[in-house]
Amino acid sequence: MATGRAIKNRIRSTQNIRQITKAMEAVSAVKMRKSEASAIKGRPFALYALSILKHIEEKLGEIPRKSSSLFDIRDGGKNLYVIITSDKGLAGSFNSNVIRKSESILKEHSNSDIIAIGKRGRDYFNRKGSNVIFNFEGIGDFAELFEVEPISKKIISLFENKTYDRVSIIYTNFLSALKQEVVVRPLLPLQADILKKVIENIIPETGKFSELRKSTLENSLDYIFEPNAEELVKELVPTLVEIEVLHAVLEANASEHSSRMIAMKNASENAKDMIGTLTILFNKTRQAQITKELIEITSGKEALENQN
């Protein structure tokens, strides 16, 4: 049995750990609320951007394909996967879920390369020997469009140069503070049927933004393009792709902070339980020590009395 001093040291260490996890839980809760707000507020923006892309692809016939190579559908060739993880750990199963999903996809499509957003994904796939062609890190907790611009420009450049024929993005979609879902979303080439499915997945069936479902999916508005459709498609489409990437990063950030908050809450509760268990053990050890000392004193007293 451990000594009372050793148990007391363990109690003190566990109390220190609990203080840290409680502080991290509080910080993550604040960041989660802010990043959740950013992700939720960005959803209508992303939805209407996707809706415009879908409308362009459906209504303008061959104009988009002539004006932008981002609509080119090519057979064969290589796949590029943009995988979004976090820069930091202690986020529960957030990173492992994304990595597990990515590995299963990469096994099915062996002729694939990776762009890693986040240190955790970069380090893991580098250790596994996967071909990580670029990595981006240090994106803020509340990302803005200019922060993801280098990522989207790299993706667009690689697709336009025909280095890759298909680009998909793997990230964690924020559903609630207790539920997140890893999704694989085709990014390029742009196709109306795929964009419609993406819109359906982004719009919640119930809740604050559910009313967008009908207005966005059944949008029959006709757009007037000035100066002409070709010029606007050429300038507009890359920006809309940037918005798609930004939306994925915002959803991943909200999911990361939510997962870390839950992980730290569980760690704090486990530390509390361990402190209780150790305190009981300490009391039992101290009681046993006191009993032992009393027995020794009594035995000594009886020995002295017998000698007399």
C-alpha positions as CSV (number, residue, x, y, z in Angstrom):
1,M,0.0,0.0,0.0
2,A,1.2,3.5,-0.9
3,T,2.3,5.8,2.0
4,G,0.2,8.7,3.1
5,R,2.7,11.2,1.8
6,A,2.7,9.6,-1.7
7,I,-1.1,9.6,-1.8
8,K,-1.2,13.2,-0.7
9,N,1.2,14.1,-3.5
10,R,-1.0,12.3,-6.0
11,I,-4.0,14.2,-4.7
12,R,-2.2,17.5,-5.0
13,S,-1.0,16.7,-8.6
14,T,-4.6,15.7,-9.6
15,Q,-6.0,18.9,-8.2
16,N,-3.5,20.9,-10.2
17,I,-4.4,19.0,-13.4
18,R,-8.1,19.6,-12.7
19,Q,-7.5,23.3,-12.4
20,I,-5.8,23.3,-15.8
21,T,-8.5,21.2,-17.5
22,K,-11.2,23.5,-15.9
23,A,-9.4,26.6,-17.3
24,M,-9.0,24.9,-20.7
25,E,-12.7,24.0,-20.7
26,A,-13.7,27.6,-20.0
27,V,-11.4,29.0,-22.7
28,S,-12.7,26.4,-25.2
29,A,-16.3,27.2,-24.3
30,V,-15.8,30.9,-25.1
31,K,-14.0,30.0,-28.4
32,M,-16.6,27.5,-29.3
33,R,-19.4,30.0,-28.9
34,K,-17.6,32.6,-31.0
35,S,-16.5,30.1,-33.8
36,E,-20.0,28.6,-33.8
37,A,-21.4,32.0,-34.3
38,S,-19.0,32.6,-37.2
39,A,-19.8,29.3,-38.8
40,I,-23.6,29.8,-38.4
41,K,-23.5,33.3,-39.7
42,G,-21.4,32.2,-42.7
43,R,-23.8,29.5,-43.7
44,P,-26.2,31.7,-45.6
45,F,-23.3,33.3,-47.4
46,A,-21.9,29.9,-48.4
47,L,-25.4,28.7,-49.3
48,Y,-26.0,31.6,-51.7
49,A,-22.5,31.4,-53.1
50,L,-23.2,27.7,-53.9
51,S,-26.6,28.6,-55.2
52,I,-25.1,31.1,-57.7
53,L,-22.5,28.5,-58.8
54,K,-25.3,26.0,-59.4
55,H,-27.4,28.6,-61.3
56,I,-24.4,29.5,-63.5
57,E,-23.7,25.9,-64.3
58,E,-27.3,25.1,-65.0
59,K,-28.5,28.2,-66.9
60,L,-25.6,29.3,-69.0
61,G,-25.0,26.2,-71.0
62,E,-21.4,26.0,-72.4
63,I,-20.5,29.6,-71.3
64,P,-19.1,28.6,-67.9
65,R,-16.9,25.8,-69.4
66,K,-15.6,28.2,-72.0
67,S,-15.0,30.9,-69.5
68,S,-13.5,28.9,-66.6
69,S,-11.6,25.6,-66.5
70,L,-13.0,25.0,-63.0
71,F,-16.1,23.5,-64.7
72,D,-14.0,21.0,-66.7
73,I,-14.9,17.4,-66.1
74,R,-11.9,15.2,-66.9
75,D,-11.7,11.4,-66.7
76,G,-8.9,9.5,-65.0
77,G,-6.0,11.5,-63.6
78,K,-5.1,12.1,-60.0
79,N,-7.1,13.1,-57.0
80,L,-6.3,15.8,-54.5
81,Y,-7.7,15.8,-51.0
82,V,-7.7,18.9,-48.8
83,I,-7.8,17.5,-45.2
84,I,-8.6,19.9,-42.4
85,T,-7.4,19.1,-38.9
86,S,-6.2,21.3,-35.9
87,D,-2.9,22.7,-35.1
88,K,-3.3,21.7,-31.4
89,G,-4.1,18.5,-29.6
90,L,-6.3,17.8,-26.5
91,A,-9.4,18.0,-28.7
92,G,-10.9,14.6,-28.0
93,S,-11.6,12.5,-31.1
94,F,-11.7,15.5,-33.4
95,N,-8.5,14.8,-35.3
96,S,-8.6,11.0,-35.1
97,N,-12.1,11.0,-36.7
98,V,-10.9,13.2,-39.7
99,I,-7.7,11.1,-40.1
100,R,-9.6,7.8,-39.9
101,K,-12.1,9.0,-42.6
102,S,-9.2,10.3,-44.7
103,E,-7.3,7.0,-44.5
104,S,-10.3,5.0,-45.7
105,I,-10.8,7.4,-48.7
106,L,-7.1,7.3,-49.6
107,K,-7.1,3.5,-49.6
108,E,-9.9,3.5,-52.1
109,H,-8.1,6.1,-54.3
110,S,-4.5,5.2,-54.2
111,N,-3.5,7.7,-56.9
112,S,-4.1,10.7,-54.6
113,D,-2.1,13.5,-53.0
114,I,-2.9,15.6,-49.9
115,I,-3.0,19.3,-49.0
116,A,-3.0,19.4,-45.2
117,I,-4.6,22.2,-43.3
118,G,-3.4,21.9,-39.7
119,K,-0.3,20.5,-38.0
120,R,-1.9,17.3,-36.7
121,G,-2.9,16.0,-40.1
122,R,0.4,17.1,-41.7
123,D,2.4,15.3,-39.0
124,Y,0.4,12.1,-39.2
125,F,0.4,11.7,-43.0
126,N,4.1,12.6,-43.2
127,R,4.8,9.8,-40.7
128,K,2.6,7.4,-42.7
129,G,4.6,8.3,-45.9
130,S,1.6,9.9,-47.7
131,N,2.4,12.5,-50.3
132,V,1.6,15.8,-48.6
133,I,2.3,18.3,-51.4
134,F,1.5,21.5,-49.3
135,N,0.5,22.3,-45.8
136,F,-1.1,25.3,-44.2
137,E,-1.1,26.1,-40.5
138,G,-1.8,29.0,-38.2
139,I,-5.2,29.9,-39.5
140,G,-7.0,31.8,-36.8
141,D,-9.8,30.5,-34.6
142,F,-12.2,32.9,-36.4
143,A,-10.9,32.7,-40.0
144,E,-11.7,35.3,-42.6
145,L,-11.6,35.2,-46.4
146,F,-8.1,36.6,-46.8
147,E,-6.7,33.9,-44.5
148,V,-7.9,31.0,-46.8
149,E,-7.1,32.9,-50.0
150,P,-3.6,31.2,-50.4
151,I,-5.2,27.8,-49.9
152,S,-7.9,28.3,-52.5
153,K,-5.5,29.9,-55.0
154,K,-3.2,26.9,-54.7
155,I,-6.1,24.5,-55.2
156,I,-7.4,26.4,-58.2
157,S,-3.9,26.6,-59.7
158,L,-3.3,22.9,-59.4
159,F,-6.7,22.1,-61.0
160,E,-6.3,24.6,-63.8
161,N,-2.8,23.3,-64.7
162,K,-4.4,19.8,-64.9
163,T,-2.1,18.5,-62.2
164,Y,-5.2,17.0,-60.6
165,D,-8.5,16.2,-62.2
166,R,-10.6,16.1,-59.1
167,V,-10.3,18.0,-55.8
168,S,-12.3,17.0,-52.6
169,I,-12.2,18.5,-49.1
170,I,-12.5,16.5,-45.9
171,Y,-13.5,18.4,-42.8
172,T,-15.7,18.2,-39.7
173,N,-19.2,19.7,-40.0
174,F,-20.6,21.4,-36.9
175,L,-24.0,20.1,-36.0
176,S,-24.2,21.0,-32.3
177,A,-22.0,21.3,-29.3
178,L,-22.3,17.6,-28.7
179,K,-22.3,16.3,-32.3
180,Q,-20.0,16.8,-35.2
181,E,-19.7,14.9,-38.4
182,V,-16.8,14.3,-40.8
183,V,-17.8,14.9,-44.4
184,V,-16.1,14.4,-47.7
185,R,-17.2,17.1,-50.2
186,P,-16.3,17.4,-53.9
187,L,-14.8,20.8,-54.6
188,L,-13.6,20.7,-58.2
189,P,-14.8,20.4,-60.9
190,L,-17.9,22.4,-60.3
191,Q,-21.1,20.5,-61.1
192,A,-24.7,21.5,-60.6
193,D,-25.9,18.1,-59.2
194,I,-23.0,18.0,-56.7
195,L,-23.5,21.6,-55.6
196,K,-27.2,20.8,-55.0
197,K,-26.2,17.9,-52.7
198,V,-23.7,20.1,-50.9
199,I,-26.4,22.8,-50.3
200,E,-28.8,20.1,-49.0
201,N,-26.2,18.9,-46.5
202,I,-25.4,22.5,-45.3
203,I,-29.0,23.6,-44.7
204,P,-30.4,22.1,-41.4
205,E,-33.8,20.4,-41.7
206,T,-35.0,22.2,-38.6
207,G,-33.9,25.2,-36.6
208,K,-32.8,28.8,-37.4
209,F,-31.7,28.4,-41.0
210,S,-34.1,25.7,-42.1
211,E,-36.2,28.3,-43.9
212,L,-33.3,28.7,-46.4
213,R,-33.9,25.2,-47.7
214,K,-36.8,26.0,-50.0
215,S,-35.6,29.5,-51.1
216,T,-32.1,28.2,-51.9
217,L,-32.9,24.9,-53.5
218,E,-35.8,26.1,-55.5
219,N,-34.3,29.5,-56.5
220,S,-35.8,30.3,-59.9
221,L,-34.5,33.9,-60.1
222,D,-32.9,34.8,-63.4
223,Y,-29.7,36.8,-63.2
224,I,-28.6,39.7,-65.5
225,F,-24.9,39.6,-66.2
226,E,-23.1,42.8,-66.9
227,P,-20.9,43.5,-68.8
228,N,-21.3,39.9,-70.0
229,A,-21.6,36.4,-68.7
230,E,-18.1,35.3,-69.8
231,E,-16.2,38.1,-67.9
232,L,-18.3,37.7,-64.8
233,V,-17.9,33.9,-64.7
234,K,-14.1,34.3,-65.1
235,E,-13.9,36.8,-62.1
236,L,-16.7,35.4,-59.9
237,V,-16.1,31.7,-59.9
238,P,-12.7,31.6,-58.1
239,T,-14.1,33.9,-55.4
240,L,-17.0,31.5,-54.9
241,V,-14.6,28.6,-54.6
242,E,-12.8,30.6,-51.9
243,I,-16.1,31.0,-50.0
244,E,-16.5,27.2,-50.1
245,V,-13.1,26.7,-48.6
246,L,-13.8,29.3,-45.9
247,H,-17.0,27.7,-45.0
248,A,-15.2,24.3,-44.5
249,V,-12.6,26.0,-42.3
250,L,-15.2,27.8,-40.1
251,E,-17.1,24.6,-39.6
252,A,-13.9,22.7,-38.7
253,N,-12.9,25.4,-36.2
254,A,-16.3,25.3,-34.4
255,S,-16.1,21.5,-34.3
256,E,-12.6,21.6,-32.9
257,H,-13.4,24.0,-30.0
258,S,-16.6,22.0,-29.2
259,S,-14.7,18.7,-29.1
260,R,-11.9,20.2,-26.9
261,M,-14.5,21.7,-24.5
262,I,-16.2,18.3,-24.1
263,A,-12.8,16.6,-23.7
264,M,-11.7,19.0,-21.0
265,K,-15.0,18.7,-19.2
266,N,-14.7,14.9,-19.1
267,A,-11.1,15.2,-18.0
268,S,-12.2,17.6,-15.1
269,E,-14.9,15.2,-14.0
270,N,-12.5,12.3,-14.1
271,A,-10.0,14.2,-12.1
272,K,-12.7,15.1,-9.5
273,D,-13.6,11.4,-9.2
274,M,-10.0,10.4,-8.8
275,I,-9.5,13.0,-6.1
276,G,-12.4,11.6,-4.2
277,T,-11.1,8.0,-4.6
278,L,-7.6,9.1,-3.5
279,T,-9.0,11.0,-0.5
280,I,-10.8,7.9,0.7
281,L,-7.6,5.9,0.2
282,F,-5.6,8.5,2.1
283,N,-8.0,8.4,5.0
284,K,-7.9,4.6,5.1
285,T,-4.1,4.6,5.0
286,R,-3.9,7.3,7.8
287,Q,-6.5,5.3,9.8
288,A,-4.4,2.1,9.4
289,Q,-1.3,4.0,10.4
290,I,-2.9,5.4,13.5
291,T,-4.3,2.0,14.4
292,K,-0.8,0.4,14.0
293,E,0.8,3.1,16.2
294,L,-1.9,2.5,18.9
295,I,-1.3,-1.2,18.8
296,E,2.5,-0.6,19.2
297,I,1.9,1.8,22.1
298,T,-0.5,-0.7,23.8
299,S,1.9,-3.6,23.2
300,G,4.8,-1.6,24.7
301,K,2.8,-0.6,27.7
302,E,1.7,-4.2,28.3
303,A,5.4,-5.4,27.9
304,L,6.5,-2.9,30.5
305,E,3.8,-3.9,33.0
306,N,4.7,-7.6,32.6
307,Q,8.4,-6.8,33.4
308,N,7.4,-5.1,36.6
